[in-house]
C-alpha cells in the first residue's frame, strides 16, 4: 500500500505529464492501450477496411430492419462484436509461428479461446436482447392500440318489406375534439330519406 508521501509525490509527478501535444504525436500513441486487437478506441483499427465494416453493418441492418434507436444500437453492437470475432480469426494464424515459444503459444491459444467464447456469448446475448425488446415494444404498441377508442361506429340499417333500405340508427364518428357525432343522412347519399319512426 502506498504511503501518504508516495501518493502526494505521484500526484505532483502526474501534473508534470500532460501527454502528447501535436496531432501527429496524438495519432502515434492513439492505440498504445491496444492489448490484443480488441480494446481499441474505435471498431476499425489500422490495417482494417472501414468500408468493409460499413458494408457488414448495412447487411445486418437490412436483415434485422431496426425500427428505433434502441434497435439500431443493438444491431450495431452485434456488428461490432462480430467484427471483433472475425479479427481474432484473421489473426489467429500469427500465433502458430514456430518463433513463438511453447509457453507463450499455449497462453495465447487459451486467451484466444476465452475471448472467442466471450464474444460469441455477447452476440447471442445481444440477439436475445433485441428479440426481447422487439416483443416488449410490439406488446406495448398492441396495448396502446387496444386502449385507443374506436373512431367510427356502424349504423343500423332497416329494410322495408318492399326492399327499401333506411338507417334507423345513423353511423357515428369521433371528431378530433373527442365528441361523437352522427353522420348526416345527406352525406350517406345512397339511402333515401328514412320514414318517420315506424
C-alpha positions in Angstrom: 0.0 0.0 0.0 1.3 3.4 -0.9 2.1 5.9 1.9 0.7 9.4 2.0 4.1 10.7 1.0 4.2 8.5 -2.1 0.6 9.4 -3.1 1.5 13.1 -2.9 4.7 12.6 -4.9 2.7 10.7 -7.6 0.1 13.5 -7.8 2.9 16.1 -8.2 4.6 14.0 -10.9 1.3 13.4 -12.7 0.8 17.2 -13.0 4.0 17.4 -15.0 3.0 14.8 -17.6 0.4 16.3 -20.0 0.7 13.8 -22.8 1.4 14.4 -26.5 0.8 18.0 -27.8 0.8 17.7 -31.6 -1.8 15.9 -33.6 1.0 13.7 -35.1 2.1 12.6 -31.6 -1.5 12.0 -30.6 -2.1 9.8 -33.6 1.1 7.9 -32.9 0.0 7.0 -29.3 -3.7 6.6 -30.0 -3.5 2.8 -29.9 -1.0 2.4 -27.1 -3.6 0.7 -24.9 -4.3 -1.9 -27.6 -3.6 -5.2 -26.0 -4.6 -7.9 -28.4 -6.6 -6.0 -31.1 -9.9 -6.0 -29.2 -9.6 -3.0 -26.9 -9.3 -0.1 -29.4 -11.0 3.2 -29.2 -12.7 2.6 -32.5 -14.2 -0.5 -34.1 -11.9 -0.5 -37.1 -8.2 -0.5 -36.2 -5.3 0.4 -38.5 -4.9 -2.2 -41.2 -8.6 -2.9 -41.4 -11.1 -1.5 -44.0 -13.7 0.9 -42.7 -15.8 0.3 -45.9 -16.0 -3.4 -45.2 -17.2 -2.8 -41.7 -19.8 -0.3 -43.0 -21.0 -3.0 -45.5 -21.2 -5.5 -42.7 -23.3 -3.1 -40.7 -25.6 -2.4 -43.6 -26.1 -6.1 -44.3 -27.1 -6.6 -40.6 -29.3 -3.6 -40.7 -31.1 -4.9 -43.8 -31.5 -8.3 -42.2 -32.8 -7.0 -38.8 -34.5 -3.8 -40.1 -34.2 -1.9 -36.8 -37.3 0.3 -36.1 -36.0 2.7 -33.5 -32.8 4.0 -31.9 -32.6 1.2 -29.3 -32.8 -1.5 -32.0 -30.2 0.4 -34.1 -27.9 0.4 -31.2 -28.4 -3.4 -30.6 -27.8 -4.2 -34.3 -24.6 -2.0 -34.1 -23.5 -4.0 -31.0 -23.9 -7.2 -32.9 -22.0 -5.9 -35.9 -19.1 -4.7 -33.7 -18.9 -7.9 -31.8 -18.9 -10.0 -35.0 -16.2 -7.7 -36.4 -14.1 -8.4 -33.3 -14.6 -12.1 -33.6 -13.6 -12.1 -37.3 -10.5 -10.1 -36.2 -9.5 -12.9 -33.9 -10.0 -15.5 -36.6 -7.9 -13.5 -39.1 -5.0 -13.0 -36.5 -5.0 -16.5 -35.0 -2.5 -17.8 -37.6 0.1 -15.4 -36.3 0.5 -17.3 -33.1 1.1 -20.6 -34.9 4.6 -19.2 -35.9 7.5 -21.5 -34.9 9.2 -18.4 -33.5 6.7 -18.2 -30.7 7.9 -20.1 -27.5 5.7 -23.0 -26.5 4.7 -21.4 -23.1 3.6 -18.2 -24.8 1.9 -20.3 -27.5 -0.3 -22.2 -25.0 -1.1 -18.9 -23.2 -2.0 -17.2 -26.4 -4.3 -20.1 -27.5 -6.0 -20.0 -24.1 -6.6 -16.2 -24.4 -7.9 -16.6 -27.9 -10.3 -19.3 -26.9 -11.6 -17.3 -23.9 -12.1 -14.2 -26.0 -13.9 -16.1 -28.8 -16.2 -17.7 -26.2 -16.9 -14.3 -24.6 -17.6 -12.6 -27.9 -19.9 -15.5 -29.1 -21.9 -15.2 -25.9 -22.1 -11.5 -26.3 -23.5 -11.9 -29.8 -26.1 -14.4 -28.5 -27.0 -12.2 -25.6 -27.4 -9.1 -27.8 -29.6 -11.0 -30.2 -31.7 -12.2 -27.3 -31.9 -8.6 -26.0 -33.0 -7.4 -29.4 -35.7 -10.0 -29.7 -37.0 -9.4 -26.2 -37.0 -5.6 -26.8 -39.0 -6.1 -30.1 -41.5 -8.4 -28.3 -42.0 -5.9 -25.5 -42.3 -3.0 -28.0 -45.0 -4.8 -30.0 -46.9 -5.7 -26.8 -46.8 -2.0 -25.7 -48.0 -1.0 -29.2 -50.8 -3.5 -29.0 -51.8 -2.3 -25.6 -51.8 1.3 -26.8 -53.9 0.3 -29.9 -56.4 -1.6 -27.6 -56.7 1.5 -25.3 -57.4 3.9 -28.1 -61.2 4.2 -28.6 -62.8 3.3 -31.9 -63.1 6.3 -34.2 -66.2 5.1 -36.0 -69.4 3.1 -35.2 -71.6 1.5 -37.7 -75.2 2.5 -38.1 -78.2 0.2 -38.1 -80.0 -0.4 -41.4 -83.7 -1.3 -41.6 -85.1 -3.0 -44.7 -88.8 -2.4 -45.6 -90.9 -5.3 -47.0 -90.6 -3.5 -50.4 -86.8 -3.9 -50.2 -86.0 -0.3 -49.5 -83.1 0.4 -47.1 -83.2 3.0 -44.4 -80.9 3.9 -41.5 -82.7 3.5 -38.2 -79.5 4.4 -36.3 -77.1 6.7 -38.1 -73.4 5.8 -38.1 -71.3 8.0 -35.8 -67.8 9.3 -36.0 -65.5 10.6 -33.2 -64.1 14.0 -34.1 -60.7 15.4 -33.4 -62.2 17.1 -30.3 -63.3 13.7 -28.9 -67.0 14.4 -29.4 -69.1 11.7 -31.2 -71.3 13.0 -34.0 -73.9 11.3 -36.2 -73.1 11.3 -39.9 -75.9 13.3 -41.6 -78.2 11.4 -43.9 -77.3 13.8 -46.8 -73.7 12.7 -46.6 -74.6 9.0 -46.7 -76.1 9.6 -50.2 -77.2 6.2 -51.5 -80.1 5.7 -49.0 -83.4 7.5 -49.4 -84.8 9.5 -46.5 -85.9 7.4 -43.7 -89.6 7.3 -43.0 -90.8 8.7 -39.7 -90.3 6.3 -36.9 -92.2 3.2 -37.8 
